[in-house]
Amino acid sequence: MDVEGFRKYGKEVIDYICDYTKNIDQRHVSPTLDPGYLKPLLPAEAPLKAEKFEDILNDFENKIMPGIVHWNHPKFFAYFPSGNSFPSILGDMLSSAIGSICFSWAACPAATELETIVMDWYAKALGLPKAFISSASAGHGGGALQGSASECTLVCMITARSRAINKLKGSTTEIHDSVFLPQLIAYASKEAHSSVEKAAKMALVKLRIIDADSRGRMRVDLLRQSIQNDISAGLTPFFVVATVGTTGACAFDNLTEIGKVCKQVSSIWFHVDGAYAGNSFILPEMREFSKGLDYADSFNTNPNKFLLTNFDASAMWVRDVMSLKRALNVNPLYLQHDHEMAIDYRHYGIPLSRRFRSLKLWFVIRTYGLNGLRAYVRNHIALAKKFEALVKKDERFEVRNDVYLGLVCFRMRTTDEHNQELLAHINQSGRMHMIPSMVNGKYVIRFCVTYEHATEKHITDAWNEIKAFAEVILRDIALEKASLPPTPEKEKTQSESQLITGKPPIKKRLSRTKSLRFSFTRSISRDIFESQSEHLKDGCAPILVVDTDLVMETILKASKENGKNHLKGITDEDTDEASN
């Protein structure tokens, strides 16, 4: 493709993006396809001859788009905002066009210097401590844009590990660093993101899981006790992760109290993960939750989650950039240059090659201004509070988390299995998309405001659809209980069933396989659950613990009655033929 071809087809692609964005609400928010759908639609071998771009774009619409989950859809309420916007897309396009690989100042001076400036803008906009700002007088702090919050956690953990090992080694040079690995202990809340566990695996260190309180916050008393126990056992606590805005329920750990505990142990590096919620500190009224950041050695938040900047972009700040350089510095001859005082961001992370990420963030901040970005965040908060009020107004439902930002965790006042069924039907319809969580041992549905231009109508329409799906399930429950002998609970169920109105949207019962699939739930045995009980699960991978003894007893009973072998004929057919 030459310049004129790019000019022509580039305009067509821009038109396609505009039409897609303008009419996105006419598409189903998520596909209901099965894995492997694409393979029979594409050739088994790459083409030998060049193909027409018109054919490629046509195949994109007809073969790729059917398998897309539309994160920018008005009815996408899963995970977190995708953080996309037109200024961000344009900035990313220019970054791709320039094609600079920004590992050092010499490789691309503008990329290095813009990243430093934008990271300081960002830190000041969030009200971060001056220790994180590179331009602060006599400061040693600074920030860098990484690919994801997972990468930020790993970089900080590796840096903390290096610092702790150097202290343990002292002046000794004969002993390899790996000898000290069994002595190092990291700590994270049970509600911390699973990337912390992955980082610990990659860093080859032990991770202690600290229980959370009833509101999903790390229990500081248990953290303190665990650290004291490990020190008494001759181990070295070296890394503590606190979370502002947990994945499961958007809970905020008490940074001040955790920071005070960390301050008492010189070997501990205190990291704060604010991947989603950290962006809310752009609002002065949300900075109540940032109190205690003065104790932190590092902090990360993702503008690609809650600040209209498309993936990938995760901002990481550290109090002492020299700690990063000491841990990650590799300086072969071909990367050296004469500008020793300049920043080389290859020392601030894992990869050598880096994208020009700051360009899109610069475009976003300048296009919206801080006032525009604050209005966007405040709108999400207001709409989430609106949804919370709608849920609380209906006695058949309940809210299970503290609603501070755009996330509401709700459920029907019935069993986990019925709530799982509700989510499965919602997602299988393709009309909305949500994911579950576990809050205080209860299965809940996460409703997260994600759409940039979301309005109150989007929220009320979603709630009406959720109720319509729920009413079919509640009607089945009422009918089932109605067939049982009279009880006080039966009278209550009958009075509740009178509240059920509207035409049911569900015409077919989902099979067990599809119910698990569309409710993002998996069943495991109690033995497996107990062996994994210390693992971090993101708060978004609920499991149903199956009592294997009870299951086997039921199977044997059924087999005996039918005069068949207890394993014969037991299948899990993926069909929706059974009707309500």
C-alpha positions in Angstrom: 0.0 0.0 0.0 1.5 3.3 -1.0 0.8 6.8 0.4 -2.3 7.5 -1.7 -3.7 4.1 -0.9 -3.2 4.7 2.7 -4.9 8.1 2.4 -7.9 6.5 0.7 -8.3 3.5 2.9 -7.3 5.4 6.1 -10.3 7.7 5.5 -12.5 4.6 5.0 -11.3 3.1 8.2 -12.0 6.4 10.1 -15.5 6.5 8.6 -15.9 2.9 9.7 -14.8 3.8 13.2 -17.2 6.7 13.3 -20.2 4.7 12.0 -19.3 1.9 14.5 -19.2 4.3 17.4 -22.3 6.1 16.4 -24.4 3.0 15.9 -22.8 0.7 18.4 -26.1 0.4 20.4 -27.6 -1.4 17.4 -25.2 -4.3 18.0 -25.5 -7.0 20.7 -23.0 -6.1 23.4 -21.4 -9.5 23.5 -21.4 -12.7 21.3 -22.9 -16.0 22.2 -20.5 -18.0 20.0 -18.7 -21.1 20.9 -14.9 -21.4 20.9 -13.4 -22.2 17.5 -16.1 -20.2 15.6 -13.5 -18.4 13.5 -11.4 -21.3 12.2 -13.9 -22.6 9.5 -14.5 -19.0 8.3 -10.8 -18.3 7.4 -8.4 -20.2 5.1 -6.0 -22.7 6.6 -3.0 -21.0 4.9 -1.9 -17.4 4.6 -2.5 -15.9 1.1 0.3 -16.0 -1.4 -0.9 -13.0 -3.4 -1.9 -9.6 -2.1 -5.6 -9.2 -1.5 -7.8 -6.1 -1.9 -8.2 -3.9 1.2 -11.9 -3.7 0.5 -12.1 -7.5 1.0 -10.1 -7.4 4.2 -12.3 -4.7 5.7 -15.4 -6.6 4.6 -14.1 -9.7 6.3 -13.4 -7.7 9.4 -17.0 -6.7 9.6 -18.5 -10.1 8.7 -16.1 -12.5 10.4 -14.3 -10.7 13.2 -16.9 -8.3 14.5 -19.4 -11.2 15.3 -16.8 -12.4 17.9 -16.2 -9.0 19.5 -17.3 -8.0 23.0 -18.1 -4.3 22.6 -16.5 -2.7 25.7 -17.7 0.8 24.6 -21.3 -0.3 24.3 -23.9 1.6 26.4 -25.0 -1.8 27.9 -21.5 -3.1 28.7 -21.5 -3.1 32.5 -18.7 -5.6 33.1 -15.2 -5.4 34.5 -14.3 -1.7 34.3 -14.4 1.2 31.7 -12.3 0.5 28.7 -11.0 4.1 28.8 -11.4 4.8 25.1 -12.0 8.2 23.5 -11.4 9.9 20.1 -8.5 12.0 21.2 -6.8 8.9 22.6 -7.3 7.0 19.4 -5.8 9.9 17.4 -2.8 10.1 19.7 -2.3 6.4 19.4 -2.5 6.6 15.6 0.2 9.2 15.5 2.3 7.1 17.9 1.9 4.1 15.5 2.7 6.2 12.5 5.9 7.6 14.0 6.9 4.1 15.1 9.5 5.2 17.6 10.8 2.7 20.1 11.3 4.9 23.1 13.7 3.0 25.4 16.1 5.9 25.9 16.4 9.7 25.5 18.7 9.2 22.6 16.2 6.9 20.8 13.4 9.5 21.0 14.0 12.7 23.0 10.5 14.0 22.6 8.9 10.7 23.9 11.1 10.7 27.0 10.6 14.3 27.9 6.9 14.3 27.2 6.4 11.2 29.4 8.2 13.0 32.3 6.1 16.1 31.9 2.8 14.3 31.5 3.4 12.0 34.5 4.1 15.1 36.6 0.8 16.7 35.3 -1.0 13.5 36.1 0.5 13.3 39.6 -0.4 16.9 40.4 -4.0 16.4 39.1 -4.4 13.4 41.4 -3.0 15.3 44.4 -0.2 12.7 44.9 2.6 13.4 47.4 5.4 15.6 46.2 7.8 12.7 46.7 6.3 11.1 43.5 6.8 14.2 41.3 10.1 14.4 39.4 10.0 18.2 39.2 9.7 18.6 43.0 12.8 20.3 44.5 15.3 17.9 45.9 13.1 15.0 45.0 14.2 11.6 43.8 10.8 10.4 42.7 9.1 10.1 39.3 6.9 8.0 37.2 6.6 6.0 34.0 3.9 4.6 31.9 3.8 0.8 31.9 1.6 -1.6 30.0 -0.7 -2.7 32.8 -1.2 -2.7 36.6 0.1 -6.2 36.6 3.4 -5.0 35.2 3.6 -2.2 37.7 3.1 -4.7 40.6 5.8 -7.0 39.2 8.3 -4.1 38.6 7.8 -2.8 42.2 8.1 -6.3 43.7 11.3 -7.0 41.8 12.7 -3.7 42.9 11.7 -4.3 46.5 13.2 -7.8 46.4 16.5 -6.4 45.1 16.6 -3.8 47.9 15.8 -6.4 50.6 18.4 -8.9 49.3 21.1 -6.2 49.1 20.4 -5.4 52.8 20.7 -9.0 53.7 23.9 -9.5 51.8 25.6 -6.5 53.1 29.2 -6.4 51.9 29.2 -10.1 51.0 29.7 -10.7 47.3 30.3 -14.5 47.2 26.7 -15.5 47.9 24.2 -15.5 45.0 21.0 -13.5 45.4 18.9 -16.7 45.0 20.1 -18.0 48.4 18.0 -15.3 50.1 14.7 -15.9 48.2 13.2 -18.4 50.7 13.6 -15.8 53.5 11.5 -13.1 51.7 7.8 -12.7 52.5 5.2 -10.5 50.7 1.7 -9.6 51.9 -1.6 -8.8 50.2 -5.2 -8.7 51.1 -7.5 -11.6 50.2 -9.3 -9.0 47.9 -6.1 -7.9 46.1 -5.8 -8.5 42.4 -4.5 -11.9 41.3 -1.6 -10.2 39.5 0.0 -9.9 43.0 0.1 -13.6 43.2 1.4 -13.9 39.7 4.1 -11.4 40.5 5.1 -13.4 43.6 5.4 -16.6 41.5 7.6 -14.8 38.9 9.7 -13.3 41.6 10.0 -16.7 43.4 8.9 -15.3 46.8 6.3 -16.4 49.3 3.0 -14.4 49.4 0.9 -14.3 52.6 -2.8 -13.7 52.1 -4.4 -11.4 54.7 -8.1 -11.7 55.4 -10.4 -8.8 54.7 -13.1 -7.3 56.9 -16.8 -7.3 56.2 -16.4 -4.3 53.9 -13.6 -5.9 51.8 -10.7 -4.0 53.4 -7.5 -5.5 54.5 -7.5 -6.3 58.2 -4.5 -4.3 59.5 -4.4 -6.2 62.8 -3.9 -9.4 61.0 -1.2 -7.9 58.8 0.6 -6.6 61.8 0.4 -9.9 63.5 1.6 -11.8 60.4 4.6 -9.6 60.0 5.5 -10.0 63.6 5.2 -13.7 63.4 7.4 -13.9 60.4 10.1 -11.7 61.9 10.1 -13.9 65.0 10.6 -16.9 62.7 13.7 -15.3 61.2 12.0 -14.3 57.9 12.2 -11.0 56.1 9.0 -9.1 55.3 9.8 -7.1 52.2 6.7 -6.1 50.3 3.1 -5.1 51.2 0.4 -4.4 48.7 -2.6 -2.3 49.6 -5.5 -1.7 47.2 -7.7 1.3 46.6 -10.7 0.0 44.7 -10.6 -3.8 44.9 -11.7 -5.7 41.8 -14.6 -7.5 43.5 -16.4 -4.7 45.3 -14.3 -1.5 44.9 -13.3 -1.5 48.6 -10.6 0.9 49.8 -7.9 -0.3 52.2 -6.9 2.0 55.0 -3.6 3.3 53.7 -2.7 5.3 56.8 -2.9 2.3 59.1 -1.2 -0.1 56.7 1.5 2.5 56.1 2.2 2.9 59.8 2.7 -0.9 60.1 5.1 -0.9 57.1 7.0 2.1 58.5 8.0 0.1 61.5 9.9 -2.5 59.4 12.7 -1.0 57.3 12.9 -3.9 54.9 9.3 -3.4 53.7 8.4 -1.7 50.4 4.8 -0.4 50.6 3.0 -0.5 47.2 -0.5 0.9 46.6 -2.5 -0.5 43.7 -5.2 1.9 42.4 -5.7 0.5 38.9 -9.3 1.6 38.6 -10.2 3.8 41.6 -6.9 5.6 41.9 -8.0 7.8 39.0 -10.9 9.1 41.2 -8.3 11.1 43.2 -8.7 13.7 40.4 -11.7 14.7 42.4 -10.9 16.6 45.6 -13.8 15.0 47.3 -12.4 11.5 46.7 -9.0 12.2 48.2 -10.2 11.1 51.6 -9.2 7.6 50.3 -5.7 8.7 49.3 -4.7 9.6 52.8 -1.7 7.6 53.7 0.0 7.7 50.3 2.7 9.6 52.1 3.8 6.3 53.5 3.9 4.5 50.1 7.0 3.7 48.2 5.1 3.3 44.9 1.6 3.8 43.5 -0.1 2.9 40.2 -3.3 3.7 38.5 -4.6 3.1 35.0 -5.8 6.0 32.8 -7.0 3.2 30.4 -9.5 2.2 33.0 -11.1 5.4 34.2 -9.6 8.3 32.3 -10.6 7.9 28.7 -7.2 6.7 27.5 -7.2 3.5 25.5 -5.2 0.5 26.5 -2.4 0.1 27.2 -1.4 2.7 29.7 -0.7 2.2 33.4 0.9 5.0 35.4 3.4 4.0 38.0 5.2 6.4 40.4 8.0 5.6 42.8 9.5 7.6 45.7 13.0 6.7 44.7 13.7 6.1 41.0 17.3 5.0 41.9 15.8 1.9 43.4 14.4 1.0 40.0 17.6 1.7 38.3 19.7 -0.4 40.7 17.3 -3.3 40.3 16.7 -3.2 36.6 19.7 -1.4 35.1 21.4 -3.3 32.2 23.7 -1.1 30.1 25.3 -2.8 27.1 27.5 -0.7 24.8 24.9 -0.4 22.0 22.5 1.3 24.4 24.9 3.8 25.8 24.9 7.5 24.8 26.5 10.8 25.7 23.5 12.3 27.6 24.1 10.8 31.0 21.8 13.2 32.8 18.8 12.3 30.7 16.2 9.8 31.8 16.3 6.4 30.1 12.9 4.7 30.7 14.3 1.3 29.9 15.5 1.3 33.5 12.0 1.8 34.8 10.4 -1.4 33.7 10.8 -4.9 32.3 10.9 -4.4 28.5 13.6 -2.6 26.6 11.3 -1.5 23.8 8.6 1.0 24.8 5.6 2.6 23.0 5.1 6.3 22.8 2.2 6.0 25.3 2.4 9.5 26.8 1.3 11.0 23.4 -2.3 9.7 23.8 -2.5 10.7 27.4 -1.3 14.2 26.5 -4.0 14.4 23.8 -6.7 13.3 26.3 -5.7 15.7 29.1 -5.5 18.7 26.6 -8.7 17.9 24.8 -10.9 17.4 27.9 -9.0 19.5 30.4 -9.0 18.5 34.0 -12.6 20.0 34.4 -13.8 17.7 31.6 -12.2 14.7 33.1 -13.6 15.5 36.5 -17.1 15.9 35.0 -16.7 12.4 33.4 -15.8 10.7 36.6 -18.5 12.5 38.6 -21.1 11.4 36.0 -20.1 7.8 36.5 -20.4 8.1 40.2 -23.8 9.8 40.0 -25.1 7.1 37.7 -23.9 4.3 39.9 -25.6 6.0 42.9 -28.8 6.1 40.7 -28.6 2.3 40.1 -27.9 1.7 43.7 -31.1 3.6 44.6 -33.1 1.6 42.1 -31.9 -1.7 43.5 -32.5 -0.7 47.1 -36.0 0.5 46.2 -37.0 -3.1 45.2 -37.3 -5.3 48.2 -36.5 -8.4 46.2 -32.9 -7.2 45.7 -30.0 -6.0 47.8 -26.8 -4.1 47.4 -23.7 -5.8 48.9 -20.9 -3.2 48.6 -20.2 0.4 49.6 -20.9 2.4 46.4 -18.2 5.1 46.0 -17.4 5.0 42.3 -19.0 3.4 39.3 -19.5 -0.1 40.7 -22.6 -1.6 42.3 -22.6 -5.2 43.5 -26.2 -6.4 43.8 -28.2 -9.7 44.0 -31.6 -11.1 44.4 -32.6 -12.0 48.0 -32.5 -15.6 47.2 -29.8 -18.4 46.7 -26.5 -18.0 45.0 -27.7 -20.5 42.3 -30.7 -18.3 41.4 -28.4 -15.3 41.1 -26.0 -17.3 39.0 -29.0 -18.2 36.8 -30.0 -14.6 36.5 -26.6 -13.5 35.3 -26.4 -16.4 32.9 -29.6 -15.4 31.2 -28.6 -11.7 31.0 -25.3 -12.5 29.4 -26.7 -15.2 27.1 -29.2 -12.8 25.7 -26.3 -10.6 24.3 -28.3 -7.5 25.2 -26.2 -6.7 28.3 -22.9 -7.9 29.7 -21.9 -8.2 33.4 -19.7 -10.4 35.5 -20.1 -11.7 39.0 -18.1 -11.4 42.2 -18.1 -12.9 45.7 -18.8 -10.4 48.5 -18.8 -11.7 52.1 -19.3 -15.2 50.8 -22.3 -14.3 48.7 -22.5 -14.5 44.9 -23.2 -11.0 43.5 -23.6 -9.4 40.1 -21.2 -6.5 39.4 -22.8 -3.6 37.6 -20.1 -1.1 36.5 -20.9 2.1 34.6 -18.4 2.1 31.7 -19.8 4.0 28.7 -18.3 7.4 28.2 -21.6 9.1 27.3 -23.7 7.1 29.8 -27.0 8.8 30.8 -29.6 8.1 33.4 -31.8 6.5 30.7 -29.1 3.9 30.1 -29.2 3.0 33.8 -33.0 2.9 34.1 -33.3 0.9 30.9 -30.7 -1.6 32.2 -32.5 -2.0 35.5 -35.8 -2.6 33.8 -34.2 -5.4 31.7 -32.6 -6.9 34.7 -35.9 -7.0 36.6 -37.6 -8.6 33.6 -35.0 -11.4 33.6 -35.3 -11.7 37.4 -39.1 -11.9 37.4 -39.1 -15.1 35.4 -36.8 -16.7 38.0 -38.7 -15.3 40.9 -42.0 -16.6 39.3 -40.5 -20.1 39.1 -39.4 -19.9 42.7 -42.9 -18.9 43.7 -44.5 -21.6 41.7 -42.2 -24.2 43.1 -42.9 -23.1 46.7 -46.6 -23.0 46.0 -46.6 -26.7 45.3 -45.1 -27.4 48.8 -47.2 -27.8 52.0 -48.3 -24.4 53.5 -45.7 -22.6 55.6 -45.3 -19.0 56.8 -42.6 -18.6 54.1 -45.1 -19.7 51.4 -47.5 -16.9 52.3 -44.6 -14.4 52.0 -43.6 -15.8 48.7 -47.1 -15.5 47.4 -47.3 -11.9 48.4 -43.9 -11.2 46.7 -45.1 -13.0 43.5 -47.9 -10.4 43.2 -45.1 -7.8 42.5 -44.1 -9.7 39.4 -45.2 -8.0 36.3 -44.2 -7.7 32.7 -43.6 -10.1 29.8 -40.9 -12.6 30.6 -37.9 -12.4 28.3 -36.7 -16.0 28.9 -38.3 -18.7 26.9 -35.7 -21.5 27.3 -33.9 -22.9 30.2 -30.1 -22.9 29.9 -28.2 -26.1 30.2 -25.8 -26.5 33.2 -22.8 -25.9 30.8 -24.2 -22.7 29.4 -25.4 -21.5 32.8 -21.8 -21.8 34.1 -20.4 -20.3 31.0 -22.6 -17.2 30.9 -22.5 -16.6 34.6 -18.6 -16.9 34.7 -18.9 -19.5 37.3 -17.1 -22.9 37.7 -17.8 -25.8 39.9 -15.0 -27.5 41.8 -14.8 -30.1 44.5 -14.4 -29.1 48.1 -10.9 -30.7 48.2 -9.8 -28.5 45.3 -11.3 -25.4 46.8 -9.5 -26.0 50.1 -6.2 -26.6 48.4 -6.7 -23.2 46.6 -8.1 -21.3 49.5 -5.1 -19.0 49.9 -5.1 -18.0 46.2 -6.2 -14.6 45.1 -9.1 -14.8 42.7 -9.6 -11.2 41.5 -13.0 -11.2 43.2 -14.4 -11.9 39.8 -14.2 -15.7 39.4 -16.8 -17.1 41.7 -16.8 -20.9 42.2 -19.5 -23.2 43.3 -18.1 -25.7 45.8 -19.6 -29.1 45.1 -19.9 -31.5 48.0 -18.6 -34.6 46.2 -19.9 -37.0 48.9 -23.5 -35.6 48.5 -23.2 -35.7 44.7 -22.1 -39.3 44.7 -24.8 -40.3 47.2 -27.4 -38.7 44.9 -26.0 -40.5 41.8 -25.9 -43.9 43.6 -29.4 -43.4 44.8 -30.6 -42.6 41.3 -28.7 -45.5 39.8 -30.2 -47.9 42.2 -33.7 -46.8 41.5 -33.1 -47.1 37.7 -31.2 -50.3 38.0 -28.3 -48.9 36.1 -24.6 -48.4 36.6 -24.2 -45.1 38.5 -22.0 -43.6 35.8 -23.9 -44.8 32.7 -25.7 -42.1 30.8 -24.5 -39.2 32.9 -23.8 -36.4 30.4 -23.9 -32.6 30.4 -25.5 -31.9 27.0 -25.1 -28.3 25.9 -28.6 -27.7 24.8 -31.4 -25.2 25.6 -34.2 -27.4 24.6 -35.7 -27.8 28.0 -38.4 -25.2 28.5 -39.5 -23.2 31.5 
